[in-house]
Amino acid sequence: MIVLSVCFSVYIMYHMLLSTLVYCSLGQGGASLSVIPDRSQFFEFESVSLSCEVQGNSAGWRVVRNTVSGERSDCGRKWGKPQGSSCIVSLTPSARGVYWCESGSGEHSNAVNVTVPDGAVILESPALPVTEGDSVTLRCRYQGTPSNLTADFYKDGSLIRNETTGNMTIPAISKSDEGLYKCNNSEGESPESWMTVTDGGSASSSSPTTSLLLPLSVSGLVAALSISLIILLVLFCKRNKDVAAEPRDVTYPDVRIIQDPEPRRRREKSPGADPVYSAVKTSNTTCTVVLYNTITPQVGRKRPTGQ
């Protein structure tokens, strides 16, 4: 049962990790998803335009999402208003999830995470990757008035700056600025958003071959590790079974030799027919072996008088 439980856990973890890689590393098949406005956090009931920018004919491309509840559907089915290869979405908390473009033949664009927090503070940061050397401004927005309160900005959990205007500008962003950002002000704290920085030679869209090789190589590594773990568990159980089947020496913890003080009388026997008496007594906790001395009747010896 333990082996089955461990194997089942490894199987579930493998498929969860593989699903995460699929959604985080969606390759581009000649298309990219644009977000207007370019941010990943929105207040409830704000609208966002998601468009599939395709090299060539955009017919057959559609916006698809996978919500945090695990529901995968196309724009126009219970959510969003499709406009050609674009989709206008009025956001609610149930709209939180990953959005991307998909063609009828199964090609995918880049993926964008959209967050609709329960609180009244959001961080406006680029949803799409930014290029090294660009100027990037992060805004800590409050849903009420005034919206630009004094704010603290954090990167990877560490405070990096305090701004009285609620805006933080990075004049020339570099790869070291990539990471998780959030902000807080007197009205609350925003969720975290990941900001990706690419160099000038690598656009936000990687080639289809590269985008497919990354998840396949990582998932292959995970599969190899899972199979190795299962083999080790099987060998371990087989070894324990073989050890349990091996014969074991019996050890008696308590052995006593006792001489019978009054041996029973026996009829005269001819020499060579010496009887030997022995007894073995056992209990739940100890094992006692009792050996009686050999009794050899002597032929012709007279019984003493008076006994």
C-alpha positions as CSV (number, residue, x, y, z in Angstrom):
1,M,0.0,0.0,0.0
2,I,2.8,2.4,0.8
3,V,4.5,1.7,-2.6
4,L,1.2,2.3,-4.4
5,S,0.6,5.6,-2.5
6,V,4.1,6.9,-3.3
7,C,3.8,5.9,-7.0
8,F,0.4,7.6,-7.3
9,S,1.7,10.8,-5.7
10,V,4.7,10.8,-8.1
11,Y,2.2,10.3,-11.0
12,I,0.0,13.2,-9.9
13,M,3.0,15.6,-9.3
14,Y,4.4,14.7,-12.7
15,H,1.1,15.6,-14.5
16,M,0.7,18.8,-12.4
17,L,4.2,20.0,-13.3
18,L,3.7,19.1,-17.0
19,S,0.4,21.1,-17.1
20,T,2.2,24.1,-15.5
21,L,4.9,23.9,-18.1
22,V,2.4,23.8,-20.9
23,Y,0.6,26.9,-19.8
24,C,3.8,28.8,-18.8
25,S,5.7,27.9,-21.9
26,L,3.1,28.1,-24.7
27,G,5.0,28.4,-27.9
28,Q,4.1,30.8,-30.6
29,G,3.1,29.6,-34.0
30,G,3.5,32.9,-35.8
31,A,1.1,34.8,-33.5
32,S,1.3,36.8,-30.3
33,L,-1.3,37.9,-27.8
34,S,-1.5,41.7,-27.1
35,V,-3.2,43.2,-24.0
36,I,-4.7,46.7,-24.0
37,P,-4.1,48.2,-21.5
38,D,-0.7,46.5,-21.1
39,R,-1.0,45.2,-17.5
40,S,-1.9,42.0,-15.8
41,Q,-3.8,43.3,-12.8
42,F,-7.3,44.9,-13.1
43,F,-10.1,46.1,-10.8
44,E,-13.4,44.3,-11.0
45,F,-15.6,45.3,-14.0
46,E,-12.7,46.9,-15.8
47,S,-12.5,46.0,-19.5
48,V,-9.5,44.6,-21.3
49,S,-8.9,44.0,-25.0
50,L,-7.1,40.8,-25.9
51,S,-6.0,40.5,-29.6
52,C,-4.2,37.8,-31.6
53,E,-1.6,39.5,-33.8
54,V,-0.9,37.0,-36.5
55,Q,1.8,37.1,-39.3
56,G,-0.4,36.8,-42.3
57,N,-4.0,35.6,-42.3
58,S,-5.6,35.8,-38.8
59,A,-8.6,33.7,-39.7
60,G,-9.2,30.8,-37.4
61,W,-7.3,32.3,-34.5
62,R,-9.3,32.8,-31.2
63,V,-8.6,33.9,-27.7
64,V,-8.7,31.0,-25.1
65,R,-8.4,31.1,-21.4
66,N,-7.9,28.7,-18.5
67,T,-9.3,30.0,-15.2
68,V,-8.0,29.3,-11.7
69,S,-10.9,26.9,-11.3
70,G,-9.6,24.8,-14.2
71,E,-12.3,25.8,-16.8
72,R,-10.9,26.0,-20.3
73,S,-13.1,27.8,-22.9
74,D,-13.0,30.1,-25.9
75,C,-14.0,33.8,-26.0
76,G,-17.7,34.1,-26.7
77,R,-18.6,31.0,-24.7
78,K,-20.0,32.4,-21.4
79,W,-17.5,35.2,-21.4
80,G,-16.1,38.0,-23.6
81,K,-17.2,39.5,-26.9
82,P,-15.3,38.2,-29.9
83,Q,-14.4,40.8,-32.6
84,G,-12.6,38.9,-35.3
85,S,-9.4,37.6,-33.7
86,S,-9.8,39.9,-30.7
87,C,-11.9,39.6,-27.5
88,I,-13.3,42.3,-25.2
89,V,-13.6,41.1,-21.6
90,S,-15.3,42.7,-18.7
91,L,-13.4,41.3,-15.8
92,T,-14.7,39.7,-12.6
93,P,-12.9,37.6,-10.0
94,S,-14.0,34.5,-11.9
95,A,-12.0,35.7,-14.9
96,R,-8.7,35.2,-13.1
97,G,-6.5,32.9,-15.2
98,V,-4.2,32.4,-18.2
99,Y,-5.1,33.8,-21.6
100,W,-3.6,32.9,-25.0
101,C,-4.4,32.7,-28.7
102,E,-5.0,29.4,-30.5
103,S,-5.6,28.4,-34.1
104,G,-7.8,25.8,-35.5
105,S,-4.8,23.6,-36.1
106,G,-3.7,23.8,-32.5
107,E,-0.9,26.4,-32.7
108,H,-0.5,28.6,-29.7
109,S,0.7,32.2,-28.9
110,N,2.4,33.5,-25.8
111,A,0.3,33.3,-22.6
112,V,-0.6,36.2,-20.3
113,N,-1.8,35.9,-16.7
114,V,-4.7,38.1,-15.7
115,T,-5.5,38.9,-12.1
116,V,-8.6,40.5,-10.5
117,P,-7.8,41.0,-6.8
118,D,-10.4,41.1,-4.1
119,G,-8.7,44.2,-2.6
120,A,-8.8,47.9,-3.6
121,V,-5.1,48.2,-4.6
122,I,-3.4,46.9,-7.8
123,L,0.1,47.2,-9.3
124,E,0.1,48.4,-12.9
125,S,3.1,46.6,-14.5
126,P,3.7,45.3,-18.1
127,A,1.9,42.1,-18.8
128,L,4.2,41.4,-21.8
129,P,8.0,41.2,-21.7
130,V,9.9,44.4,-21.9
131,T,13.3,44.9,-23.7
132,E,16.5,45.8,-21.9
133,G,17.2,49.5,-22.1
134,D,13.5,50.5,-22.2
135,S,12.0,52.9,-19.6
136,V,9.4,51.2,-17.5
137,T,7.0,52.8,-15.0
138,L,5.2,50.9,-12.3
139,R,2.0,52.4,-10.7
140,C,0.5,51.5,-7.4
141,R,-3.2,52.3,-7.9
142,Y,-6.0,52.7,-5.3
143,Q,-9.5,52.1,-6.6
144,G,-10.9,55.1,-4.6
145,T,-9.9,58.8,-4.6
146,P,-7.1,59.8,-4.7
147,S,-5.7,56.9,-6.7
148,N,-2.0,57.8,-6.5
149,L,-1.2,57.5,-2.8
150,T,2.3,57.3,-1.4
151,A,3.4,53.7,-2.0
152,D,6.2,51.2,-1.2
153,F,7.4,49.1,-4.0
154,Y,8.8,45.5,-3.5
155,K,10.8,43.2,-5.7
156,D,11.0,39.5,-4.8
157,G,9.8,40.4,-1.3
158,S,12.3,43.1,-0.5
159,L,11.5,46.8,-0.3
160,I,13.3,48.7,-3.1
161,R,11.7,52.2,-3.1
162,N,9.2,54.5,-1.6
163,E,7.4,56.9,-3.9
164,T,5.1,59.8,-2.8
165,T,3.4,59.9,-6.2
166,G,2.6,56.2,-6.2
167,N,4.7,55.7,-9.4
168,M,8.1,54.1,-9.7
169,T,10.1,54.6,-12.9
170,I,13.1,52.4,-14.0
171,P,14.8,54.6,-16.7
172,A,16.8,51.8,-18.4
173,I,15.6,48.4,-17.4
174,S,18.1,45.5,-17.3
175,K,17.9,41.7,-16.9
176,S,18.6,42.1,-13.2
177,D,15.3,44.0,-12.8
178,E,13.3,40.9,-13.8
179,G,11.3,39.4,-10.9
180,L,8.1,39.6,-8.8
181,Y,6.8,43.0,-8.0
182,K,4.1,44.3,-5.6
183,C,3.2,47.5,-3.8
184,N,1.3,48.7,-0.8
185,N,-0.1,52.0,0.4
186,S,-2.3,53.1,3.2
187,E,-5.3,51.4,1.7
188,G,-3.8,47.9,1.2
189,E,-1.4,45.8,-0.7
190,S,-1.5,44.6,-4.4
191,P,-0.9,41.0,-5.6
192,E,2.5,40.1,-7.0
193,S,3.1,40.3,-10.8
194,W,6.1,38.9,-12.7
195,M,7.9,41.2,-15.0
196,T,10.0,39.6,-17.8
197,V,13.0,41.4,-19.3
198,T,14.5,40.3,-22.6
199,D,17.6,41.4,-24.4
200,G,17.4,43.3,-27.7
201,G,18.1,40.2,-29.8
202,S,15.3,38.0,-28.3
203,A,11.8,39.3,-28.7
204,S,9.0,38.5,-26.4
205,S,8.1,35.7,-28.8
206,S,10.5,32.8,-29.0
207,S,10.6,30.6,-32.1
208,P,8.2,27.7,-32.3
209,T,11.0,25.1,-32.1
210,T,12.6,26.7,-28.9
211,S,9.2,27.1,-27.2
212,L,8.4,23.4,-27.8
213,L,11.8,22.0,-26.8
214,L,11.8,23.7,-23.4
215,P,8.7,22.1,-22.0
216,L,9.5,18.8,-23.7
217,S,13.0,18.6,-22.2
218,V,11.9,19.5,-18.7
219,S,9.0,17.2,-18.8
220,G,11.3,14.4,-20.1
221,L,13.6,15.0,-17.1
222,V,10.7,14.8,-14.7
223,A,9.5,11.6,-16.3
224,A,12.9,10.1,-16.1
225,L,13.2,11.0,-12.4
226,S,9.7,9.5,-11.7
227,I,10.5,6.2,-13.4
228,S,13.8,6.0,-11.5
229,L,12.0,6.5,-8.2
230,I,9.5,3.8,-9.0
231,I,12.2,1.3,-10.0
232,L,14.1,2.0,-6.8
233,L,10.9,1.4,-4.7
234,V,10.2,-1.9,-6.5
235,L,13.8,-3.1,-5.9
236,F,13.6,-2.0,-2.3
237,C,10.4,-4.0,-1.7
238,K,11.8,-7.0,-3.5
239,R,14.9,-7.0,-1.4
240,N,12.8,-6.8,1.8
241,K,10.7,-9.7,0.6
242,D,13.8,-11.9,-0.1
243,V,15.3,-11.1,3.3
244,A,12.0,-12.0,5.0
245,A,12.0,-15.4,3.1
246,E,15.5,-16.4,4.3
247,P,15.6,-19.0,7.1
248,R,16.6,-17.7,10.5
249,D,18.4,-19.4,13.3
250,V,16.2,-20.1,16.4
251,T,17.7,-18.8,19.6
252,Y,16.5,-19.9,23.0
253,P,17.0,-17.1,25.5
254,D,16.7,-19.4,28.6
255,V,18.2,-22.9,28.8
256,R,18.4,-24.8,32.1
257,I,19.7,-28.2,32.9
258,I,17.8,-29.9,35.8
259,Q,18.6,-33.2,37.5
260,D,15.5,-35.1,38.4
261,P,15.8,-35.7,42.2
262,E,13.5,-38.7,42.2
263,P,13.6,-40.6,39.0
264,R,10.9,-43.1,38.5
265,R,11.7,-46.7,38.9
266,R,12.1,-48.7,35.8
267,R,12.2,-52.4,35.1
268,E,15.5,-53.9,34.6
269,K,16.8,-53.4,31.1
270,S,19.6,-55.0,29.3
271,P,22.8,-53.0,28.9
272,G,22.6,-50.7,25.9
273,A,18.9,-49.9,26.3
274,D,19.6,-46.8,28.4
275,P,16.5,-44.5,28.4
276,V,16.9,-40.8,28.0
277,Y,14.2,-38.4,29.2
278,S,13.9,-34.8,28.0
279,A,11.3,-32.1,28.0
280,V,10.9,-28.8,26.3
281,K,8.7,-26.2,27.9
282,T,7.7,-23.0,26.0
283,S,5.8,-19.9,26.8
284,N,4.8,-16.7,25.0
285,T,7.8,-14.7,26.2
286,T,10.6,-17.2,26.8
287,C,11.6,-20.7,25.7
288,T,12.9,-23.1,28.3
289,V,14.7,-26.3,27.4
290,V,14.8,-28.9,30.3
291,L,17.2,-31.8,30.1
292,Y,17.1,-34.7,32.6
293,N,20.1,-36.7,33.4
294,T,20.4,-40.1,31.9
295,I,19.1,-42.9,34.2
296,T,20.8,-46.2,33.7
297,P,19.3,-49.1,35.8
298,Q,21.9,-51.4,37.2
299,V,21.1,-55.0,36.8
300,G,21.5,-57.2,40.0
301,R,21.7,-54.4,42.5
302,K,19.6,-55.2,45.6
303,R,17.2,-52.8,47.1
304,P,18.3,-51.6,50.5
305,T,16.2,-52.7,53.4
306,G,14.1,-50.3,55.4
307,Q,13.0,-48.2,52.4
